Amino acid sequence: MIEIQTNGTTYTAELHEERAPETVAAFREMLPLRTELMHVRWSGIATWINIDDVDLPELPRENHTTYPSRGDLLFYPGYRNDAEILLPCGPTCFKSQAGELAGNHFATVDASAETLRELEQTTLRDGIQAVEIREKE
């Protein structure tokens, strides 16, 4: 389990070690991660974290999807675009200027539709939010 803290709210998420073992291992190496959460430009009702400046290992496609469900954390190691973590908060088609992308679904956030929609609206209305992700104790 991990915790995602932003804007005074803490979310928990279950890691999918069996479905995306290499992605989960690479993600754990990045923790704790203190960075910025932004509204997406292309993908729909979602937020994202740019991880382009993180030194990532070469990762295979694991449990990958272009159409994640609300709360499905996707890890995109930058095959054709910036490396990022995508957090869908509603209907989402993962894409960029390069077209549709497929990210590795490595964790799922435990939060209601209303809570995630509020998070997305905050990033849309107020801009970039500080975020910290860490292992849950």
PyMOL commands that set and color helices and strands:
alter all, ss='L'
color gray80, all
select helices_A, chain A and resi 21-29+113-126
alter helices_A, ss='H'
color red, helices_A
select strands_A, chain A and resi 2-6+9-15+33-39+44-50+64-65+72-76+84-92+95-96+99-100+103-110+129-135
alter strands_A, ss='S'
color yellow, strands_A
deselect
rebuild
show_as cartoon
